[in-house]
Amino acid sequence: MAINNSLCTAHAASLATLSAFACWVEGNSVLTPPALGTFGNAPRNLFSGASYWGADTSVSKTQKFTERFSAEFRAEFFNIFNHPNINNPAAPNLNLSSPCNINTCQFATVTQTPDVAATNPVLGSGSSRRVQLGAKLIF
């Protein structure tokens, strides 16, 4: 995050937006806010996140003991290949007012998987491999 950087002042639309919202500098790349009352010139979907890839499967077996009595055994596997799915940068990590220094910066950092970032994590939403076993008696 920079305000008094020569790259920022050279590419900023106005000093008012630069002092209000700052800018992001990484090497020779600069991200500056648009002028007040405008939308800027960044195209739609400029930043894309990692794709989501998951494989879930289940195996079940029905065992008949008598004509009226049977049992079903089931095993369900979520993220069976244990492929890590990293969450996209979310609104809490896009805070431009958080301080950055040379050692730490939290702008657009990804620190969680989708299931951890959710307020109500559920099976099959990006976590590590999970196995669920079940048995059902039918009579």
MDTraj code that builds the backbone (N, CA, C; nanometers):
import mdtraj as md
import numpy as np

residues = "MET ALA ILE ASN ASN SER LEU CYS THR ALA HIS ALA ALA SER LEU ALA THR LEU SER ALA PHE ALA CYS TRP VAL GLU GLY ASN SER VAL LEU THR PRO PRO ALA LEU GLY THR PHE GLY ASN ALA PRO ARG ASN LEU PHE SER GLY ALA SER TYR TRP GLY ALA ASP THR SER VAL SER LYS THR GLN LYS PHE THR GLU ARG PHE SER ALA GLU PHE ARG ALA GLU PHE PHE ASN ILE PHE ASN HIS PRO ASN ILE ASN ASN PRO ALA ALA PRO ASN LEU ASN LEU SER SER PRO CYS ASN ILE ASN THR CYS GLN PHE ALA THR VAL THR GLN THR PRO ASP VAL ALA ALA THR ASN PRO VAL LEU GLY SER GLY SER SER ARG ARG VAL GLN LEU GLY ALA LYS LEU ILE PHE".split()
xyz = np.array([
    [0.0857, -0.1163, 0.0000],
    [0.0000, 0.0000, 0.0000],
    [0.0901, 0.1223, 0.0000],
    [0.0627, 0.2128, -0.0886],
    [0.1476, 0.3310, -0.0983],
    [0.0645, 0.4517, -0.1366],
    [0.1083, 0.5666, -0.0957],
    [0.0462, 0.6930, -0.1353],
    [0.1520, 0.7832, -0.1967],
    [0.2668, 0.7926, -0.1320],
    [0.3719, 0.8830, -0.1771],
    [0.4715, 0.8122, -0.2680],
    [0.4244, 0.7197, -0.3474],
    [0.5102, 0.6485, -0.4411],
    [0.4998, 0.7181, -0.5766],
    [0.6113, 0.7309, -0.6478],
    [0.6084, 0.7996, -0.7766],
    [0.5228, 0.7255, -0.8786],
    [0.5179, 0.5919, -0.8735],
    [0.4311, 0.5171, -0.9652],
    [0.2844, 0.5454, -0.9356],
    [0.2496, 0.5582, -0.8080],
    [0.1106, 0.5865, -0.7712],
    [0.0678, 0.7242, -0.8209],
    [0.1489, 0.8244, -0.7931],
    [0.1107, 0.9595, -0.8338],
    [0.1094, 0.9748, -0.9849],
    [0.1909, 0.8976, -1.0560],
    [0.1926, 0.9059, -1.2020],
    [0.0687, 0.8431, -1.2645],
    [0.0121, 0.7399, -1.2024],
    [-0.1014, 0.6681, -1.2612],
    [-0.2353, 0.6988, -1.1946],
    [-0.2355, 0.7755, -1.0878],
    [-0.3602, 0.8033, -1.0159],
    [-0.4491, 0.8977, -1.0956],
    [-0.5808, 0.8768, -1.0859],
    [-0.6762, 0.9631, -1.1557],
    [-0.6824, 1.1000, -1.0903],
    [-0.6745, 1.1034, -0.9578],
    [-0.6722, 1.2305, -0.8859],
    [-0.6042, 1.2093, -0.7522],
    [-0.5498, 1.3149, -0.6976],
    [-0.4845, 1.3045, -0.5675],
    [-0.5849, 1.2817, -0.4555],
    [-0.7111, 1.3244, -0.4757],
    [-0.8145, 1.3034, -0.3737],
    [-0.8427, 1.1539, -0.3561],
    [-0.8588, 1.0817, -0.4649],
    [-0.8838, 0.9380, -0.4531],
    [-0.7590, 0.8649, -0.4049],
    [-0.6434, 0.9126, -0.4451],
    [-0.5193, 0.8493, -0.4012],
    [-0.5005, 0.8642, -0.2507],
    [-0.5297, 0.9810, -0.1967],
    [-0.5147, 1.0001, -0.0519],
    [-0.6270, 0.9316, 0.0259],
    [-0.7438, 0.9146, -0.0352],
    [-0.8556, 0.8488, 0.0338],
    [-0.8437, 0.6968, 0.0320],
    [-0.8004, 0.6403, -0.0813],
    [-0.8016, 0.4948, -0.0977],
    [-0.6645, 0.4318, -0.1158],
    [-0.5594, 0.5118, -0.1334],
    [-0.4228, 0.4638, -0.1537],
    [-0.4108, 0.3861, -0.2844],
    [-0.3018, 0.3190, -0.3039],
    [-0.2834, 0.2351, -0.4225],
    [-0.1943, 0.1182, -0.3863],
    [-0.1924, 0.0196, -0.4729],
    [-0.1161, -0.1027, -0.4504],
    [-0.0029, -0.1082, -0.5512],
    [0.1199, -0.1294, -0.5029],
    [0.2370, -0.1364, -0.5893],
    [0.3073, -0.2683, -0.5645],
    [0.3336, -0.3413, -0.6697],
    [0.4091, -0.4671, -0.6632],
    [0.5042, -0.4682, -0.7811],
    [0.6311, -0.4437, -0.7565],
    [0.7280, -0.4343, -0.8658],
    [0.6981, -0.3111, -0.9492],
    [0.6750, -0.3298, -1.0790],
    [0.6377, -0.2195, -1.1673],
    [0.4876, -0.2124, -1.1923],
    [0.4115, -0.2976, -1.1265],
    [0.2660, -0.2984, -1.1436],
    [0.2012, -0.2068, -1.0407],
    [0.0980, -0.1336, -1.0848],
    [0.0296, -0.0381, -0.9985],
    [-0.1208, -0.0588, -1.0110],
    [-0.1902, -0.0583, -0.8972],
    [-0.3362, -0.0662, -0.8939],
    [-0.3848, 0.0589, -0.8224],
    [-0.4484, 0.1486, -0.8972],
    [-0.4948, 0.2758, -0.8402],
    [-0.6468, 0.2830, -0.8452],
    [-0.7078, 0.3575, -0.7538],
    [-0.8544, 0.3717, -0.7561],
    [-0.8964, 0.4667, -0.8687],
    [-1.0161, 0.4484, -0.9231],
    [-1.0639, 0.5400, -1.0271],
    [-1.1015, 0.6753, -0.9670],
    [-1.1233, 0.7720, -1.0531],
    [-1.1653, 0.9050, -1.0071],
    [-1.3028, 0.8947, -0.9419],
    [-1.3323, 0.9854, -0.8495],
    [-1.4607, 0.9836, -0.7804],
    [-1.5746, 0.9969, -0.8808],
    [-1.6774, 0.9144, -0.8648],
    [-1.7938, 0.9184, -0.9529],
    [-1.7781, 0.8384, -1.0799],
    [-1.6669, 0.7662, -1.0971],
    [-1.6461, 0.6837, -1.2167],
    [-1.6267, 0.5389, -1.1758],
    [-1.6329, 0.4512, -1.2749],
    [-1.6195, 0.3084, -1.2489],
    [-1.4806, 0.2550, -1.2771],
    [-1.3953, 0.3287, -1.3419],
    [-1.2625, 0.2798, -1.3745],
    [-1.2622, 0.2065, -1.5068],
    [-1.1480, 0.1489, -1.5423],
    [-1.1353, 0.0851, -1.6731],
    [-1.0983, -0.0621, -1.6643],
    [-1.1075, -0.1235, -1.5489],
    [-1.0773, -0.2655, -1.5368],
    [-1.1921, -0.3465, -1.5973],
    [-1.1611, -0.4454, -1.6820],
    [-1.2679, -0.5259, -1.7407],
    [-1.3294, -0.6198, -1.6377],
    [-1.4437, -0.6715, -1.6701],
    [-1.5115, -0.7659, -1.5831],
    [-1.4289, -0.8945, -1.5754],
    [-1.4279, -0.9570, -1.4586],
    [-1.3572, -1.0823, -1.4327],
    [-1.2076, -1.0718, -1.4586],
    [-1.1487, -0.9575, -1.4261],
    [-1.0054, -0.9390, -1.4435],
    [-0.9271, -1.0325, -1.3525],
    [-0.9723, -1.0443, -1.2280],
    [-0.9072, -1.1327, -1.1326],
    [-0.9896, -1.2603, -1.1215],
    [-0.9279, -1.3729, -1.1455],
    [-1.0001, -1.4990, -1.1310],
    [-0.9299, -1.5833, -1.0260],
    [-1.0071, -1.6576, -0.9534],
    [-0.9518, -1.7393, -0.8473],
    [-0.9233, -1.8803, -0.8952],
    [-0.8793, -1.9596, -0.8026],
    [-0.8499, -2.0996, -0.8331],
    [-0.9800, -2.1749, -0.8601],
    [-0.9730, -2.2720, -0.9483],
    [-1.0922, -2.3509, -0.9782],
    [-1.1186, -2.4492, -0.8637],
    [-1.2427, -2.4900, -0.8527],
    [-1.2818, -2.5845, -0.7493],
    [-1.2857, -2.7230, -0.8107],
    [-1.2196, -2.8174, -0.7488],
    [-1.2170, -2.9536, -0.7994],
    [-1.2376, -3.0475, -0.6819],
    [-1.3382, -3.1305, -0.6898],
    [-1.3657, -3.2254, -0.5826],
    [-1.4293, -3.3516, -0.6378],
    [-1.3996, -3.4630, -0.5747],
    [-1.4587, -3.5908, -0.6150],
    [-1.5152, -3.6586, -0.4905],
    [-1.6452, -3.6794, -0.4916],
    [-1.7140, -3.7475, -0.3819],
    [-1.7697, -3.8785, -0.4364],
    [-1.7740, -3.9793, -0.3534],
    [-1.8297, -4.1073, -0.3969],
    [-1.8905, -4.1789, -0.2764],
    [-1.9736, -4.2764, -0.3055],
    [-2.0313, -4.3576, -0.1990],
    [-2.0443, -4.5020, -0.2463],
    [-2.0376, -4.5919, -0.1498],
    [-2.0514, -4.7346, -0.1763],
    [-2.1540, -4.7872, -0.0770],
    [-2.2488, -4.8671, -0.1262],
    [-2.3484, -4.9238, -0.0346],
    [-2.3722, -5.0707, -0.0673],
    [-2.4117, -5.1439, 0.0336],
    [-2.4396, -5.2873, 0.0199],
    [-2.5647, -5.3177, 0.1006],
    [-2.6600, -5.3831, 0.0386],
    [-2.7824, -5.4257, 0.1072],
    [-2.7751, -5.5761, 0.1289],
    [-2.7891, -5.6149, 0.2530],
    [-2.7835, -5.7569, 0.2902],
    [-2.9215, -5.7996, 0.3388],
    [-2.9800, -5.8993, 0.2737],
    [-3.1120, -5.9487, 0.3113],
    [-3.0947, -6.0685, 0.4037],
    [-3.1521, -6.0595, 0.5260],
    [-3.1423, -6.1683, 0.6224],
    [-3.2626, -6.2617, 0.6115],
    [-3.3800, -6.2065, 0.6095],
    [-3.5018, -6.2842, 0.5869],
    [-3.5833, -6.2088, 0.4833],
    [-3.7025, -6.2555, 0.4563],
    [-3.7863, -6.1896, 0.3566],
    [-3.8260, -6.0493, 0.4003],
    [-3.8412, -6.0283, 0.5315],
    [-3.8863, -5.8983, 0.5811],
    [-3.7770, -5.8185, 0.6522],
    [-3.6604, -5.8754, 0.6736],
    [-3.5563, -5.8104, 0.7515],
    [-3.4274, -5.7998, 0.6694],
    [-3.3772, -5.6764, 0.6535],
    [-3.2524, -5.6557, 0.5786],
    [-3.1765, -5.5379, 0.6412],
    [-3.0539, -5.5241, 0.5980],
    [-2.9695, -5.4150, 0.6474],
    [-2.8956, -5.3532, 0.5295],
    [-2.8755, -5.2226, 0.5390],
    [-2.7992, -5.1521, 0.4361],
    [-2.6759, -5.0915, 0.5026],
    [-2.5591, -5.1193, 0.4475],
    [-2.4338, -5.0633, 0.4949],
    [-2.3840, -4.9649, 0.3902],
    [-2.3391, -4.8498, 0.4364],
    [-2.3018, -4.7444, 0.3423],
    [-2.1726, -4.6762, 0.3882],
    [-2.0852, -4.6420, 0.2918],
    [-1.9642, -4.5632, 0.3182],
    [-1.9626, -4.4496, 0.2161],
    [-1.9487, -4.3275, 0.2661],
    [-1.9452, -4.2088, 0.1793],
    [-1.8106, -4.1405, 0.1964],
    [-1.7493, -4.1037, 0.0859],
    [-1.6180, -4.0405, 0.0867],
    [-1.6301, -3.9034, 0.0220],
    [-1.5927, -3.7994, 0.0962],
    [-1.5942, -3.6626, 0.0458],
    [-1.4500, -3.6198, 0.0211],
    [-1.4228, -3.5638, -0.0970],
    [-1.2882, -3.5265, -0.1403],
    [-1.1975, -3.6488, -0.1317],
    [-1.2359, -3.7540, -0.2007],
    [-1.1706, -3.8840, -0.1888],
    [-1.0223, -3.8807, -0.2251],
    [-0.9814, -3.7943, -0.3179],
    [-0.8409, -3.7871, -0.3571],
    [-0.7634, -3.6862, -0.2738],
    [-0.8293, -3.6247, -0.1756],
    [-0.7691, -3.5292, -0.0828],
    [-0.7024, -3.4131, -0.1567],
    [-0.7698, -3.3632, -0.2590],
    [-0.7204, -3.2494, -0.3382],
    [-0.7480, -3.1202, -0.2623],
    [-0.6459, -3.0387, -0.2361],
    [-0.6710, -2.9148, -0.1607],
    [-0.7425, -2.8111, -0.2464],
    [-0.8483, -2.7543, -0.1948],
    [-0.9209, -2.6458, -0.2604],
    [-0.9048, -2.5224, -0.1741],
    [-0.8391, -2.4223, -0.2294],
    [-0.8123, -2.3005, -0.1560],
    [-0.9218, -2.1995, -0.1872],
    [-0.9644, -2.1272, -0.0862],
    [-1.0696, -2.0281, -0.1006],
    [-1.0206, -1.9075, -0.1807],
    [-1.1098, -1.8396, -0.2491],
    [-1.0753, -1.7157, -0.3187],
    [-1.0638, -1.6026, -0.2169],
    [-0.9906, -1.4962, -0.2494],
    [-0.9841, -1.3828, -0.1560],
    [-1.1236, -1.3291, -0.1296],
    [-1.1562, -1.3130, -0.0040],
    [-1.2905, -1.2701, 0.0337],
    [-1.2877, -1.1261, 0.0826],
    [-1.4040, -1.0721, 0.1055],
    [-1.4188, -0.9328, 0.1466],
    [-1.3365, -0.8954, 0.2698],
    [-1.3264, -0.9793, 0.3743],
    [-1.2452, -0.9381, 0.4886],
    [-1.0980, -0.9179, 0.4528],
    [-1.0483, -0.9875, 0.3516],
    [-0.9075, -0.9754, 0.3151],
    [-0.8831, -0.8686, 0.2101],
    [-0.9858, -0.7992, 0.1642],
    [-0.9687, -0.6957, 0.0638],
    [-0.9738, -0.5563, 0.1250],
    [-0.9465, -0.5469, 0.2528],
    [-0.9504, -0.4191, 0.3219],
    [-0.8282, -0.3359, 0.2838],
    [-0.8494, -0.2287, 0.2087],
    [-0.7382, -0.1461, 0.1636],
    [-0.6828, -0.0575, 0.2741],
    [-0.7557, -0.0436, 0.3833],
    [-0.7074, 0.0430, 0.4900],
    [-0.6165, -0.0299, 0.5883],
    [-0.6023, -0.1616, 0.5749],
    [-0.5145, -0.2335, 0.6666],
    [-0.3695, -0.2017, 0.6332],
    [-0.2876, -0.1820, 0.7351],
    [-0.1494, -0.1437, 0.7084],
    [-0.0686, -0.2591, 0.6495],
    [0.0190, -0.2241, 0.5590],
    [0.1113, -0.3201, 0.5002],
    [0.2523, -0.2692, 0.5238],
    [0.3422, -0.3597, 0.5477],
    [0.4833, -0.3228, 0.5519],
    [0.5615, -0.4235, 0.4702],
    [0.6910, -0.4165, 0.4749],
    [0.7721, -0.5012, 0.3883],
    [0.7632, -0.6491, 0.4256],
    [0.7273, -0.6790, 0.5512],
    [0.7215, -0.8178, 0.5968],
    [0.5822, -0.8790, 0.5912],
    [0.4794, -0.8017, 0.6186],
    [0.3442, -0.8567, 0.6224],
    [0.2478, -0.7673, 0.5471],
    [0.1544, -0.8321, 0.4795],
    [0.0467, -0.7600, 0.4130],
    [-0.0709, -0.8550, 0.3984],
    [-0.1900, -0.8114, 0.4323],
    [-0.3073, -0.8967, 0.4287],
    [-0.3975, -0.8689, 0.3090],
    [-0.3546, -0.7867, 0.2143],
    [-0.4392, -0.7538, 0.1000],
    [-0.4554, -0.8760, 0.0106],
    [-0.5776, -0.9221, -0.0083],
    [-0.6133, -1.0322, -0.0976],
    [-0.5375, -1.1605, -0.0669],
    [-0.5078, -1.1848, 0.0591],
    [-0.4422, -1.3096, 0.0953],
    [-0.5469, -1.4165, 0.1216],
    [-0.5114, -1.5399, 0.0945],
    [-0.6015, -1.6525, 0.1142],
    [-0.5480, -1.7338, 0.2305],
    [-0.6277, -1.7475, 0.3327],
    [-0.5822, -1.8175, 0.4525],
    [-0.6703, -1.9356, 0.4895],
    [-0.7795, -1.9601, 0.4159],
    [-0.8729, -2.0640, 0.4555],
    [-0.9235, -2.1409, 0.3339],
    [-0.9753, -2.2602, 0.3623],
    [-1.0468, -2.3357, 0.2609],
    [-1.1936, -2.2935, 0.2657],
    [-1.2727, -2.3217, 0.1614],
    [-1.4125, -2.2760, 0.1606],
    [-1.4944, -2.3240, 0.2798],
    [-1.4713, -2.4455, 0.3280],
    [-1.5519, -2.4942, 0.4399],
    [-1.5154, -2.4239, 0.5700],
    [-1.3907, -2.3852, 0.5880],
    [-1.3502, -2.3137, 0.7089],
    [-1.3990, -2.1696, 0.7031],
    [-1.3977, -2.1093, 0.5848],
    [-1.4419, -1.9711, 0.5699],
    [-1.5934, -1.9575, 0.5855],
    [-1.6681, -2.0649, 0.5594],
    [-1.8137, -2.0605, 0.5724],
    [-1.8528, -2.0535, 0.7197],
    [-1.9613, -1.9850, 0.7467],
    [-2.0070, -1.9789, 0.8855],
    [-2.0726, -2.1095, 0.9288],
    [-2.1128, -2.1924, 0.8333],
    [-2.1730, -2.3207, 0.8629],
    [-2.1086, -2.4257, 0.7728],
    [-1.9866, -2.4727, 0.8061],
    [-1.9195, -2.5676, 0.7181],
    [-1.9949, -2.6999, 0.7100],
    [-1.9982, -2.7562, 0.5916],
    [-2.0665, -2.8827, 0.5679],
    [-1.9711, -2.9771, 0.4962],
    [-2.0027, -3.1044, 0.4995],
    [-1.9218, -3.2017, 0.4274],
    [-1.9276, -3.1747, 0.2777],
    [-1.8169, -3.1978, 0.2104],
    [-1.8134, -3.1828, 0.0659],
    [-1.7974, -3.0398, 0.0185],
    [-1.7443, -2.9516, 0.1038],
    [-1.7304, -2.8120, 0.0621],
    [-1.5856, -2.7652, 0.0608],
    [-1.4924, -2.8553, 0.0288],
    [-1.3550, -2.8150, 0.0086],
    [-1.2563, -2.8535, 0.1161],
    [-1.2995, -2.9244, 0.2174],
    [-1.2060, -2.9585, 0.3242],
    [-1.1226, -3.0799, 0.2861],
    [-1.0453, -3.1289, 0.3795],
    [-0.9667, -3.2490, 0.3548],
    [-1.0600, -3.3702, 0.3446],
    [-1.0027, -3.4860, 0.3139],
    [-1.0832, -3.6068, 0.2938],
    [-1.1633, -3.6384, 0.4193],
    [-1.2907, -3.6705, 0.3993],
    [-1.3796, -3.7104, 0.5090],
    [-1.4463, -3.8410, 0.4709],
    [-1.4638, -3.9283, 0.5693],
    [-1.5318, -4.0559, 0.5479],
    [-1.6494, -4.0626, 0.6435],
    [-1.7635, -4.1037, 0.5902],
    [-1.8849, -4.1146, 0.6708],
    [-1.9394, -4.2553, 0.6520],
    [-1.9618, -4.3258, 0.7606],
    [-2.0144, -4.4622, 0.7572],
    [-2.1561, -4.4620, 0.8106],
    [-2.2373, -4.5531, 0.7562],
    [-2.3747, -4.5614, 0.8017],
    [-2.4302, -4.7021, 0.7896],
    [-2.5255, -4.7321, 0.8742],
    [-2.5949, -4.8616, 0.8702],
    [-2.7422, -4.8345, 0.8952],
    [-2.8262, -4.9108, 0.8201],
    [-2.9706, -4.8918, 0.8337],
    [-3.0363, -5.0299, 0.8370],
    [-3.1183, -5.0510, 0.9374],
    [-3.1953, -5.1756, 0.9465],
    [-3.3332, -5.1531, 0.8872],
    [-3.3753, -5.2437, 0.8012],
    [-3.5045, -5.2315, 0.7360],
    [-3.5884, -5.3544, 0.7755],
    [-3.7035, -5.3272, 0.8354],
    [-3.7911, -5.4379, 0.8755],
    [-3.9349, -5.4048, 0.8483],
])
top = md.Topology()
chain = top.add_chain()
for i, resn in enumerate(residues, 1):
    res = top.add_residue(resn, chain, resSeq=i)
    for name in ("N", "CA", "C"):
        top.add_atom(name, md.element.get_by_symbol(name[0]), res)
traj = md.Trajectory(xyz[None], top)
